[in-house]
Each structure stands twice: as C-alpha cells, then as structure tokens.
Amino acid sequence: MKLYDSGVFLLEGETVVGENEAPRELLEKKEQYKEGTISYGILQDHNTGTSKENLKIRFDAITSHDLTYVGIIQTARASGMERFPIPYVLTCCHNSLCAVGGTINEDDHVFGLTAAKKYGGIYLPPHMGVIHQYMRETEAGCGKMILGSDSHTRYGAIGTMAVGEGGGELVKQILEETWDIKYPEVIAVYLDGKPNPGVGPQDIAIAIVTAVFKNGYVKNKVMEFVGPGVSSMSTDYRNGIDVMTTETTCLSSIWRTDEDTKKYLAAHGRGGEYKKLEPQKIAYYEGCIYIDLSAIHSMIALPFHPSNGYEIRVLNENLDDILHEVEENAKKLIKNPELQLNLRGKIHDGALYADQGTIAGCSGGTYSNIMEAAYLLENKSTGNDAFNLSVYPSSQAVMMDLLRKGAIETLTAAGATIRTAFCGPCFGAGDTPAHGQFAVRHTTRNFPNREGSKPGNGQIASVALMDARSVAATSANRGRITAADELGYVYECPEYHYDSKVYANRVYQGFGKGNPEEELICGPNIKAWPQLPELNENMLLKVCAYITDPVTTTDELIPSGETGSFRSNPMGLAEFTLSRRAPEYVGKAKAVMNNEKARKEGNCPEEIREILDKIHTIPGYEKVEDESIDLSSTIYAVKPGDGSAREQAASCQRVLLGGANISVEYATKRYRSNLINWGMVPFILNDPAGFSEDDYIFVPDIKKALNTDMKEITAFIIGDKIRKLSLAIEPLTEEEKEIIRCGSLINYNRKHNSVQLQQEEI
C-alpha cells in the first residue's frame, strides 16, 4: 500500500501520475480535471445552489434506525413538518431487543410505524434487516445520494454517495432544506490485482484504516475507488470494504461501477438503477492510496480501534511484544490501575485464543461472508468448551437464501448459533463476553465498551476485528487465532438469489401515502425536547469535564448499549452523558443548570456572584450587564466525536445546558455538525488549554464574534487571577451561525419558517 504525498492525475482510469511528476499541460488544467472525478458529477447533480464550491445538497432518500428516528421525527414535528418529501426508511435494527427497558423499545417501534403512516414513510420491522443491508437491497442506485443518521451510511460500492450525519441534518432534508458543505477533496483509492484465497473484505478494510486513520489522510474527504482491482471482487464483497470507510473518518465513498454492479442491481429487481460510473479520461485527485490487493493478508484489528491492525501471521510470530503494547495502551484509556486488560493471559500452547466469535451486521453478515464461513466450518466443530460462535445474517432476504443453500444447516451443525438481523454486536448490545474475555468479530468497531462491558463498574472485556473467513477458521480451531489465508483453500461463492417476497409481505411501504389523520402513538417514555435558550451577547462557561485522551468517541460522550432504551426521552438519556468516561459530569452540569435557573429567578448563588464580580474587573467589561451573560457548561476534549453519528452525543450535553465544546480539533464533521444543530459553539484552541476542570471561562461578545472571521476570539479564564485564552471557530455557513444564535435547529426552524408552534406536551 502506498500513500501519495501529492495530488495525482488518473489517465484513462488506469495510469496514476503524481502531481510532482506531471507534465505542464496537465498541471495547467488541474482545476478543470478536478471535474473529471465520479464524485464531482454526483455532487453537482445534487447541488441546488449556484456555487460549485459551496454546495447545497438535496438527497434522494434518507434513513434512520430505532436509536435515532424518534428524536429526528420529534425535532421535525417541532419545526413544522407536515410530510416526508423524499423516501424515509425507518428501520428497527438497533433497539430490537424488546425485553430491554420494559415496553420502551417496542413503544418506539409503534411510534415509527404510525409516523410512517402519518407522514408517508417506509417502515422495516424488528429482525427483518439491518439498516444498511436493507438500503443496499432496496434504495441504493448508481449516481444517487442517500443521507443516514448512522455513521456507517455507505453505499459507494453500488454507485451511491452516502453520508452518515446527525439527526439535525436529516431534519433539514425533511423540511426541504439542504446539506451545506464546501466541495470536499477527493482521494483516489486505486485498486490493483485481486485478493488471495482466504482474504476477505474486512482484511482489506483493516489494512486501509490502519494506513490512513492516524495520519488523517482522508479525513472529511471522499474516497473514490478506481482501478482494475475493483472488478476482481463481487459487489457483495465490495460492500464489506465500503462500509468500513467510515472508520477512516472520510466524508463519503464512491466506486466505479461495472457489469457486476449491474448484475447486483438486476438481481434485486432494480436493473434500471444501473449506470456506468467512471472517471473521465483525465481526472485530478488531491491524493491517492495505491493498493495491491494480492499483497493483503488476513488481518486483525486489536483493541481498541479498527486502525490497530496487524497481519495475523505477524501477530502470531510476535505475540508477547504486540499484546504487551496493546495492554500498555489500554491503561491510558481505562485509567483504573485495578482494572487491566490481560491479553497475554489468553496465550497458551504457543498460540492466542479467543473466547467468542461473532459474524454480524452490515459488514460481516452479508451473503458471501457467511457462505464462505459455512464452507470453512463444514464437518467441523466449534467445540463444547467456553468458545462460542454466533452468526447474524444481515437481512431476512439473505437468511432465506442461506437456508436454501444449506449454509445455515452447516453452521448450526458445527455448533454456531444463528440470530436474526440485529446491529447489537456492533455497539455492545449483543454477545457481551464475560469479564476478562476476548472476542473476535466481523463487525464494524472494537472501541472500548463496544463489546458491552462497563469498566466503570469494574468490568472489562475486549474485541478484535477479523474477517468472517478468519473468524470461521478460528472457530474451527476452538478459538485459536487462525489466518484464513494460510489454509490453502479455494472457494467460489454460489450465485445469490434475492427474493423480494420477504419484504413485500412485511415492510410498510408508505412513501407518498401519508395520512395526516393517522394517530401518532407515543409511549410513556417518548418526550418532547425541552425549551432551549437562545445565544446571549456574552457567554460564561464552566468546564464540567476535562478529557486529555488523544481521541474521545461518541460512545464515551453518550454510551451505546442499554442506555439507548432512553433515547426517546431527552432528559432521561442525558443522565448517562459521559457516564463511562467522566461519571461526575452529569452532576456538575446539573449544578450549572440549577445555578443559572436560580440566577435568572433573582437568587444568584454566591459562587456565581463572585465570578460575575471578577468579570466586572476586566478592562473594557467593567459595566457589562449581568443580564447579557448566560451561564452554561462545557467540556474540553482533545479530539472529540470519532465514531457514531448519533446526535445524542451533542443533544445530551445541550439539554443539560451545555453551551459549547472546546477542543484542539473535531474528529468528524458529523459531530461538529451535531453541536451546531443543537446550538452549541464548536470552539477550538489557538493556544494550549491553560485551564482545568471546574474553571470558569468568560467569552465576551460571542454574538459579535460570529460576524467576524472567528480566527481570534479572546476569552478569559476566571480564577484567582484572570488570564486570557485565545479561541477560534472554524468556518461556519450563514445558516449555521444563525442556528447557533437561535440556540438550536428547532428554534431556528420555528423562527425562519414563521411557524407559530408551542412545545408539545406528550
């Protein structure tokens, strides 16, 4: 694998010429050749604005699962929504376990179905399919764009540029507004050769993520897959690579299409959705990742990130050294000397052993992955000791053909348990290992807590990511970590036969058929958003969490798993904010909220009075009126927001009166967008922090600062001494600035759509 240190020109889709080596006639037309990418054509086709640089995108379809769709619909309702103007697919694949939290999960499913009937949506009931597999099967098509409220919204291998964003961006599409971005840089991913036997899509994905995550090579850029190697893989196989591009922190992905793409769409009854997508004869890319597919070996991503990748053969040759390094890095994340990861304790008989295996979700549960896993386990046994294997086909349509082909029978006979389509193993709500255990999974992520353990409660488990082929090989060896590409086999996957009856007989298809008279059924846990304040002239922040980890994931900001049962109750869910990373945060944020309420009622707490008095000693602000200053909480994190698109990572802070985040940088665009849509200011530091947890920070004239270039915003740390702090805000659109001024997207929509609505009581 090679990362180019400059832009490249792609000639005839075959020849890569580095910008440093390009002839003058190419360089002189570089700007013109930027328009030669597949990405350029799709983005401009969906751009409703007049500028080719500042895009205003309308999508062809949107999708959400049951961890997010209630909040999105509630926000859209509060903003004046009357119908779903484009296909909106509501899936029930995250909170499918309806025994968790009593009636809560099924209450949300009833809400989803009745919302689809009322507003004209598409409703996929629990266990029928995971969100991304269903969208591949029924909505994705060449040249389309789809927006989803899940970070793994990626359908590039079917010629669809898909994006995962927070719920606020879906609300904008429902209200027929736009997704506004600057035209992104596009990185070519040039595939050459073909994968060796035993190498699966997850192996290639882990290799890519390992190469580009830490250096930010593709951060907030589009990955465009080109080159002859694309056609060496089936579309089903490509899907498994494509969905993992999310873990690179790229903005989106797109692949050139070919006869296999056409065959895939035709097999799903949508042959008319095919068109050939390929770069023009000359296309310019801002970077290039060259990959010789034949050089990729079976991979493993060790805890606690998909970028922590090693060839399995290299790991097995250096077990003690590599696992010791992983254990040492884990100490920095867990920060509890009494709770330590012990992977080296899993070494015995000269090998590393796992306690559990899982093949599941949008990345692992696809037809070809499970078929090949069944082939490797035919007439084998997973054993009757601690090791266990579970397999989750990604949809009922996939399950049906696996049954026809005998793969389910083969897997069951080998000792595997077969589950329905469910995303739980990807986020810690399924197959949680025992304390101290080690799991291998073909799923999307292995962040801390993604296996379901709770280090804050003295529990710890860990997950490594592997391809389904190596998970199956490992299972056949009773948990002994085994590289599938070392088995010396050749397998050709039988052709997949899709049967649409499974959906025709169960999925509610309501697009364009909304009935305003339909009752929207709301269970007792479904609550409206609380009223949120507008931005005042001056901002006083209390630092309620100070996190120095290199990266802070959305799972740490608001844990996934069983906490999701409260996702439809804003204040109920907010109780879990940072609970596994900074458990004292909620109490501190509530204290800020209560202090501000008391102050507004004329009973200013002594602590706040002292801070305000100190502000009045700052030259130039001696006469600043207390009424012009609003108190709110903030968190500091070095690089927050990697991972999930769940807007709750921001909204849970906001309903606790969070006013801002302060960071060195934001891990993803989607998290920063979530902050903005919830009316929170996304500050970055110009200088070292210079403050600590529990400090107060005064940001004067914040409203005026939004009218500047925002590169230098002077703030003050209010302590025994008053010290200056230099902040900044990266560029915002005019609409984003106004959302922040209004205090939230809901407030913005009410104001600018002239909708006179009162906050609903549900």
Residue pairs with C-beta under 8 A, 6 or more apart in sequence:
1 207
1 208
1 211
1 289
1 290
1 291
1 292
1 295
2 289
2 290
3 211
3 212
3 215
3 217
3 287
3 288
3 289
3 290
4 16
4 18
4 287
4 288
4 289
4 290
6 18
6 19
6 20
6 287
7 18
7 19
7 30
7 284
7 285
7 286
7 287
7 288
8 16
8 17
8 18
8 19
8 188
8 284
8 285
8 287
8 288
9 16
9 17
9 19
9 22
9 26
9 33
9 282
9 283
9 284
9 285
10 16
10 17
10 36
10 188
10 190
10 226
10 279
10 282
10 283
10 284
10 285
10 288
11 17
11 281
11 282
12 281
13 226
13 227
13 256
13 278
13 279
14 227
14 228
16 188
16 190
16 288
16 290
17 26
18 288
19 27
19 30
26 33
26 282
29 282
30 284
33 280
33 282
33 283
33 284
34 40
34 186
34 283
34 284
35 280
36 279
36 280
36 281
36 282
36 283
36 284
37 186
37 224
37 279
37 280
37 283
37 284
37 285
38 224
38 226
38 254
38 256
38 277
38 278
38 279
39 161
39 184
39 186
39 222
39 224
39 254
40 186
41 143
41 277
42 143
42 144
42 145
42 161
42 254
42 277
43 55
43 57
43 145
43 161
43 183
44 52
45 143
46 57
46 58
46 59
46 60
46 145
47 55
47 56
47 57
48 56
48 57
48 58
48 178
49 55
49 56
49 178
52 183
53 182
53 183
54 180
54 181
54 182
54 183
54 733
55 179
55 180
55 181
55 182
55 183
56 178
56 179
56 180
57 145
57 178
57 179
57 180
57 181
58 173
58 176
58 178
58 179
59 86
59 145
59 146
59 147
59 163
59 173
59 179
60 86
60 87
60 144
60 145
60 146
61 86
61 87
61 88
61 89
61 135
61 139
61 144
61 146
61 147
62 86
62 87
62 88
62 89
62 146
62 147
62 148
62 149
62 170
62 173
62 174
63 88
63 89
63 90
63 91
63 131
63 135
63 139
63 146
63 147
63 148
63 149
63 150
63 153
64 72
64 88
64 89
64 90
64 91
64 131
64 148
64 149
64 150
64 167
64 170
65 90
65 91
65 92
65 93
65 94
65 95
65 131
65 149
65 150
65 423
66 90
66 91
66 92
66 93
66 94
66 95
66 96
66 105
66 108
66 109
66 112
66 126
67 94
67 95
67 560
67 564
67 567
67 646
68 149
68 150
68 167
68 567
68 646
68 647
68 648
69 90
69 108
69 112
69 115
69 149
70 108
70 111
70 112
70 526
70 567
70 568
71 167
71 529
71 567
71 568
71 570
71 647
71 648
71 651
72 149
72 167
72 170
72 171
72 174
73 81
73 111
73 115
73 119
74 526
74 528
74 529
74 568
75 167
75 168
75 171
75 529
75 745
75 746
76 171
76 174
76 175
77 760
78 528
78 529
78 746
78 749
78 750
78 757
78 759
78 760
79 171
79 175
79 745
79 746
79 749
79 750
79 753
79 755
80 175
80 749
80 750
80 753
80 755
80 757
81 119
81 171
81 174
81 175
82 119
82 516
83 119
83 120
83 514
84 119
84 120
84 121
84 174
84 511
84 514
85 173
85 174
85 176
86 173
87 121
87 122
87 139
87 511
88 116
88 119
88 120
88 121
88 122
88 174
88 511
89 121
89 122
89 124
89 131
89 134
89 135
89 138
89 139
90 112
90 115
90 116
90 121
90 122
90 123
90 124
91 124
91 128
91 129
91 130
91 131
91 134
92 109
92 112
92 124
92 125
92 126
92 127
92 128
93 124
93 126
93 129
93 130
93 131
93 421
93 422
93 423
94 131
94 423
94 424
94 427
94 429
94 564
95 104
95 105
95 108
95 429
95 564
95 565
95 567
96 105
96 126
96 127
96 420
96 422
96 424
97 105
97 422
97 424
97 429
97 430
98 105
98 106
98 109
98 126
100 429
100 562
100 565
101 525
101 562
101 565
101 566
103 523
103 524
104 523
104 525
104 565
104 566
104 568
105 565
107 522
107 523
107 524
107 525
107 526
107 568
108 523
108 525
108 526
108 567
108 568
109 125
109 126
110 521
110 523
111 520
111 521
111 522
111 523
111 526
111 568
112 121
112 123
113 123
113 125
113 508
114 518
114 519
114 520
114 521
115 121
115 520
116 122
116 123
116 508
116 510
117 508
117 510
117 514
117 515
117 518
118 514
118 515
118 516
118 518
118 519
118 520
119 514
120 510
120 511
120 512
120 513
120 514
121 508
121 510
121 511
121 514
122 507
122 508
122 509
122 510
122 511
123 507
123 508
123 510
124 134
124 503
124 507
125 506
125 507
127 396
127 420
127 421
127 422
128 134
128 395
128 396
128 421
128 502
128 503
128 506
128 507
129 137
129 394
129 395
129 396
129 397
129 421
130 361
130 362
130 365
130 394
130 395
130 421
130 422
130 423
131 148
131 150
131 153
131 362
131 423
132 148
132 150
132 152
132 153
132 154
132 155
132 243
132 362
132 394
133 362
133 365
133 366
133 394
133 395
133 398
133 421
134 395
135 146
135 148
135 153
135 155
135 162
136 155
136 158
136 239
137 268
137 395
137 397
137 498
137 503
138 268
138 270
138 503
139 146
140 146
140 155
140 158
140 159
140 160
140 162
140 273
141 158
141 159
141 160
141 265
141 270
141 273
141 274
142 158
142 159
142 160
142 257
142 261
142 265
142 273
142 274
142 275
142 276
142 277
143 159
143 160
143 275
143 277
144 159
144 160
144 161
144 273
145 160
145 161
145 162
145 163
146 153
146 155
146 160
146 161
146 162
146 163
147 153
147 162
147 163
147 165
147 169
147 170
147 173
147 179
148 162
148 163
148 164
148 165
148 170
148 645
149 164
149 165
149 166
149 167
149 169
149 170
149 645
149 646
149 647
150 164
150 644
150 645
151 164
151 246
151 643
151 644
151 645
151 668
151 670
152 164
152 243
152 246
152 362
152 363
152 444
153 162
153 163
153 164
153 165
153 645
154 162
154 164
154 242
154 243
154 245
154 246
154 252
154 253
155 162
155 239
155 242
156 162
156 223
156 225
156 242
156 245
156 252
156 253
156 254
156 255
157 225
157 235
157 238
157 239
157 241
157 242
157 255
157 261
158 235
158 239
158 257
158 261
158 264
158 265
159 254
159 255
159 257
159 261
159 274
159 275
159 277
160 254
161 222
161 252
161 253
161 254
162 252
162 253
163 179
163 251
163 252
164 246
164 645
164 670
165 179
165 645
165 670
165 673
166 645
166 646
166 647
166 650
166 670
166 671
166 673
166 674
166 677
167 647
167 674
167 677
168 647
168 673
168 674
168 676
168 677
168 678
168 745
169 179
169 670
169 673
169 677
171 677
171 745
171 749
172 178
172 179
172 745
173 179
175 749
175 753
180 733
180 735
180 736
181 251
181 669
182 731
184 220
184 221
184 222
184 251
184 252
185 221
185 222
185 286
185 287
186 221
186 222
186 224
186 285
186 286
187 217
187 218
187 221
187 222
187 223
187 224
187 250
187 285
187 286
187 287
187 288
187 289
188 224
188 226
188 283
188 285
188 287
188 288
188 289
189 208
189 223
189 224
189 225
189 226
189 227
189 288
189 289
189 291
190 226
190 227
190 229
190 288
190 289
190 290
190 291
191 225
191 226
191 227
191 228
191 229
191 230
191 232
191 291
191 293
192 227
192 228
192 229
192 290
192 291
192 292
192 293
193 229
193 232
193 292
193 293
193 294
193 295
194 229
194 232
194 233
194 293
194 294
195 203
195 204
195 232
195 233
195 237
195 293
195 294
195 296
196 294
196 296
196 297
196 485
197 485
197 488
197 489
197 490
197 491
198 298
198 469
198 470
198 473
198 483
198 484
198 485
198 486
198 487
198 489
199 293
199 296
199 297
199 298
199 467
199 469
199 484
199 485
200 237
200 240
200 369
200 372
200 442
200 467
200 468
200 469
200 470
200 484
201 233
201 237
201 238
201 239
201 240
201 241
201 244
201 363
201 369
201 467
202 240
202 244
202 299
202 363
202 364
202 442
202 465
202 466
202 467
202 468
203 296
203 297
203 298
203 299
203 467
203 470
203 485
204 241
204 291
204 293
204 296
205 240
205 241
205 244
205 245
205 247
205 306
205 363
206 244
206 299
206 300
206 301
206 306
206 309
206 465
207 291
207 296
207 299
207 309
208 241
208 244
208 245
208 248
208 289
208 291
209 244
209 247
209 248
209 301
209 306
209 307
209 309
210 299
210 301
210 306
210 307
210 308
210 309
211 217
211 289
212 218
212 248
212 289
213 247
213 248
213 249
213 305
213 306
213 307
214 307
216 249
217 248
217 287
217 289
218 245
218 248
218 249
218 250
218 287
218 289
219 248
219 249
219 250
220 249
220 250
220 251
220 668
220 669
221 250
221 251
221 286
221 287
222 250
222 251
222 252
222 253
222 254
223 245
223 248
223 250
223 252
223 253
223 254
223 289
224 253
224 254
224 255
224 279
224 285
225 238
225 242
225 253
225 254
225 255
225 256
226 255
226 256
226 278
226 279
229 291
229 293
230 238
230 255
230 256
230 258
231 258
231 259
231 260
232 293
233 241
233 293
234 260
234 264
234 368
234 493
235 260
235 261
235 263
235 264
236 264
236 366
236 367
236 368
236 496
237 368
238 255
239 362
239 366
240 363
240 364
240 366
240 369
242 253
242 255
243 362
243 363
243 444
244 306
244 363
244 444
245 253
246 444
247 306
247 307
247 444
247 445
249 642
249 667
249 668
251 669
254 277
255 261
255 277
256 277
256 278
256 279
257 274
257 275
257 276
257 277
257 278
258 276
261 274
262 271
262 274
265 271
265 273
265 274
266 274
267 496
267 497
267 498
268 498
268 500
269 498
269 500
297 311
297 312
297 313
297 483
297 485
298 311
298 312
298 313
298 466
298 467
298 469
298 470
298 483
298 484
298 485
298 486
299 309
299 310
299 311
299 312
299 466
299 467
300 309
300 310
300 311
300 312
300 315
300 440
300 464
300 465
300 466
300 470
300 481
301 307
301 308
301 309
301 310
301 446
301 464
301 465
301 466
302 308
302 309
302 310
302 315
302 322
302 323
302 326
302 343
302 446
302 464
303 326
303 330
303 341
303 343
303 446
303 448
303 462
303 463
303 464
304 329
304 330
304 333
304 446
304 447
304 448
304 462
305 446
305 447
306 444
306 445
306 446
306 465
308 326
310 322
311 483
312 466
312 470
312 481
312 482
312 483
313 483
313 486
314 322
315 322
315 352
315 481
316 351
316 352
316 481
316 483
319 344
319 347
319 351
319 352
320 344
320 347
323 343
323 344
323 347
323 352
324 344
326 341
326 343
327 340
327 341
327 342
327 343
327 344
330 340
330 341
330 462
331 337
331 340
331 341
332 549
333 448
333 549
334 340
334 341
334 448
334 455
334 460
336 455
338 458
339 455
339 458
339 460
340 460
341 460
341 462
342 436
343 352
343 438
343 462
345 436
346 352
346 353
346 354
346 355
346 438
347 353
351 480
351 481
352 480
352 481
353 387
353 438
353 478
353 479
353 480
353 481
354 387
354 438
354 439
354 440
354 464
354 474
354 479
354 481
355 386
355 387
355 388
355 433
355 434
355 437
355 438
355 439
355 479
356 387
356 388
356 389
356 390
356 431
356 433
356 437
356 438
356 439
356 440
357 382
357 387
357 388
357 389
357 390
357 439
357 440
357 441
357 471
357 472
357 474
357 475
357 479
358 364
358 389
358 390
358 391
358 392
358 425
358 431
358 439
358 440
358 441
358 442
358 443
358 471
359 365
359 369
359 370
359 373
359 389
359 390
359 391
359 392
359 441
359 442
359 468
359 471
359 472
360 390
360 391
360 392
360 394
360 419
360 422
360 423
360 424
360 425
360 426
360 430
360 431
360 441
360 442
360 443
361 392
361 394
361 423
361 425
361 426
361 443
361 444
362 394
362 423
362 426
362 444
363 442
363 443
363 444
364 392
364 394
364 441
364 442
364 443
364 468
364 471
365 391
365 392
365 393
365 394
365 398
365 421
366 394
366 398
367 393
367 398
367 401
367 402
367 493
367 496
368 493
368 496
369 442
369 467
369 468
369 469
370 391
370 393
370 398
370 402
370 407
370 411
370 468
371 402
371 405
371 407
371 493
371 494
372 468
372 469
372 472
372 491
372 493
373 391
373 411
373 468
373 469
373 471
373 472
374 402
374 406
374 407
374 408
374 410
374 411
374 472
375 410
375 491
376 469
376 472
376 473
376 476
376 484
376 487
376 489
377 410
377 411
377 414
377 416
377 472
377 475
377 476
378 410
378 414
379 414
380 414
380 475
380 476
381 414
381 415
381 476
381 478
382 388
382 389
382 414
382 415
382 416
382 475
382 476
382 478
383 415
383 478
383 479
384 415
385 478
386 437
386 479
387 475
387 478
387 479
388 415
388 417
389 411
389 414
389 415
389 416
389 417
389 471
389 472
389 475
390 416
390 417
390 418
390 419
390 425
390 431
391 411
391 416
391 417
391 418
391 419
392 418
392 419
392 420
392 421
392 422
392 425
392 430
393 399
393 402
393 418
393 420
393 421
394 421
395 421
395 502
396 420
396 421
396 502
396 503
396 506
397 498
397 499
397 500
397 502
397 503
398 421
399 408
399 420
399 421
400 499
400 502
401 496
401 497
401 498
401 499
402 408
403 409
404 497
405 494
408 418
411 418
412 418
414 475
414 476
416 475
419 430
422 430
423 429
424 430
424 431
425 431
425 441
425 443
426 443
426 444
426 445
426 450
427 445
427 450
427 555
427 560
427 561
427 644
428 449
428 450
428 451
428 452
428 453
428 555
428 559
428 560
428 561
429 452
429 560
429 561
429 562
429 564
430 452
431 439
431 441
431 451
431 452
432 451
432 452
432 453
432 461
433 439
433 451
433 452
433 453
433 461
433 462
433 463
434 461
435 453
435 459
435 460
435 461
436 460
436 461
437 461
437 462
438 461
438 462
438 463
438 464
439 451
439 461
439 462
439 463
439 464
440 463
440 464
440 465
440 466
440 470
440 471
440 474
440 481
441 463
441 464
441 465
441 466
441 471
442 465
442 466
442 467
442 468
442 471
443 463
443 465
445 465
445 643
446 462
446 463
446 464
446 465
447 553
447 555
447 643
448 455
448 553
448 555
448 556
448 580
449 455
449 555
449 556
449 559
449 560
449 561
449 580
450 463
450 555
450 560
451 461
451 462
451 463
452 461
452 561
453 459
453 460
453 461
454 580
455 580
456 579
456 580
456 583
466 474
467 484
469 484
469 485
470 481
470 482
470 483
470 484
472 484
473 482
473 483
473 484
473 487
474 480
474 481
474 482
476 482
522 762
523 568
525 565
525 566
525 568
525 569
525 572
526 568
526 569
526 762
527 568
527 569
527 570
527 571
527 572
527 762
528 759
528 760
528 761
528 762
529 570
529 651
529 655
529 744
529 746
529 759
530 570
530 571
530 655
530 759
531 759
532 654
532 655
532 678
532 679
532 743
532 744
532 746
532 747
533 630
533 657
533 743
534 679
534 741
534 742
534 743
534 747
535 630
535 679
535 681
535 702
535 703
535 740
535 741
535 742
535 743
536 628
536 629
536 630
536 702
536 703
537 628
537 629
537 701
537 702
537 703
537 704
538 624
538 628
538 629
538 630
538 698
538 699
538 700
538 701
538 702
539 629
539 630
539 632
539 659
539 660
539 681
539 698
539 699
539 700
539 702
540 611
540 612
540 615
540 629
540 630
540 631
540 632
540 696
540 697
540 698
540 699
541 631
541 632
541 633
541 634
541 659
541 660
541 662
541 696
541 697
541 698
541 699
542 588
542 592
542 631
542 632
542 633
542 634
542 694
542 695
542 696
542 697
543 633
543 634
543 635
543 636
543 662
543 691
543 692
543 693
543 694
543 695
543 696
543 697
544 585
544 588
544 589
544 592
544 633
544 634
544 635
544 693
544 694
545 578
545 581
545 582
545 584
545 585
545 588
545 635
545 636
545 637
545 693
546 635
546 636
546 692
546 693
547 556
547 581
547 582
547 635
547 636
547 637
547 638
547 640
548 638
549 637
549 638
550 638
550 639
551 638
551 639
551 640
551 642
551 667
552 581
552 637
552 638
552 639
552 640
552 641
552 642
552 667
553 641
553 642
553 643
553 644
553 667
554 641
554 642
554 643
554 644
554 645
554 646
554 649
554 671
555 580
555 643
555 644
556 578
556 580
556 581
557 577
557 578
557 581
557 640
557 641
557 649
557 650
557 652
557 653
558 573
558 576
558 577
558 578
558 646
558 648
558 649
558 652
559 576
559 579
559 580
560 644
560 646
563 573
563 576
563 579
566 572
566 573
566 575
566 576
567 573
567 648
570 651
570 652
570 655
571 655
573 648
573 652
574 586
574 651
574 652
574 653
574 655
574 656
575 586
576 586
576 652
577 585
577 586
577 589
577 652
577 653
577 656
578 585
578 586
578 635
579 585
579 586
582 635
585 635
586 656
588 633
588 694
589 633
589 653
589 656
589 657
589 658
590 656
592 631
592 632
592 633
592 656
592 657
593 633
593 656
593 657
595 605
595 607
595 608
595 631
596 608
596 630
596 631
596 632
596 657
598 604
598 605
599 605
599 608
599 631
604 612
604 626
608 631
611 696
611 698
611 718
612 626
612 629
614 718
614 722
615 621
615 624
615 629
615 698
615 716
615 718
616 622
616 623
616 624
617 722
618 698
618 700
618 716
618 722
621 700
624 700
629 698
630 659
632 657
632 658
632 659
632 660
633 653
633 656
633 657
633 658
633 659
634 658
634 659
634 660
634 661
634 662
634 697
635 653
635 658
635 661
635 662
636 661
636 662
636 663
636 689
636 691
636 693
637 661
637 663
638 663
638 664
638 665
639 663
639 664
639 665
639 666
639 667
640 661
640 663
640 666
640 667
640 671
641 649
641 666
641 667
641 668
641 670
641 671
641 672
641 674
642 667
642 668
642 671
643 667
643 668
645 670
645 674
647 674
647 677
647 678
649 671
649 674
650 658
650 671
650 674
650 675
650 677
650 678
650 680
651 674
651 678
653 661
653 678
653 680
654 678
654 679
654 680
654 744
658 680
659 680
659 681
660 675
660 680
660 681
660 682
660 683
660 699
661 675
661 680
661 681
661 682
661 683
662 683
662 684
662 685
662 689
662 697
662 727
663 682
663 683
663 684
663 685
664 684
664 685
665 684
666 672
666 682
666 684
672 682
672 730
675 681
675 682
676 682
676 732
676 736
676 739
676 740
677 739
677 744
677 745
678 744
678 745
679 739
679 740
679 742
679 743
679 744
679 745
679 747
680 740
681 699
681 702
681 729
681 740
682 729
682 730
683 699
683 713
683 727
683 728
683 729
684 727
684 728
684 729
684 730
685 725
685 726
685 727
685 728
686 712
686 726
686 727
686 728
687 725
687 726
690 717
690 723
690 725
691 697
691 717
691 725
695 717
695 718
695 719
696 717
696 718
696 719
697 715
697 716
697 717
697 718
697 725
698 715
698 716
698 718
699 705
699 713
699 715
699 727
700 714
700 715
700 716
702 713
703 741
705 713
705 729
706 729
706 732
706 737
706 740
706 741
707 737
710 728
710 729
710 730
710 731
710 732
711 728
712 726
712 728
713 726
713 727
713 728
713 729
714 724
714 725
714 726
714 727
715 724
715 725
715 726
715 727
716 722
716 723
716 724
716 725
717 723
717 724
717 725
732 740
735 748
738 748
738 752
739 745
739 748
742 748
742 751
749 755
750 756
750 757
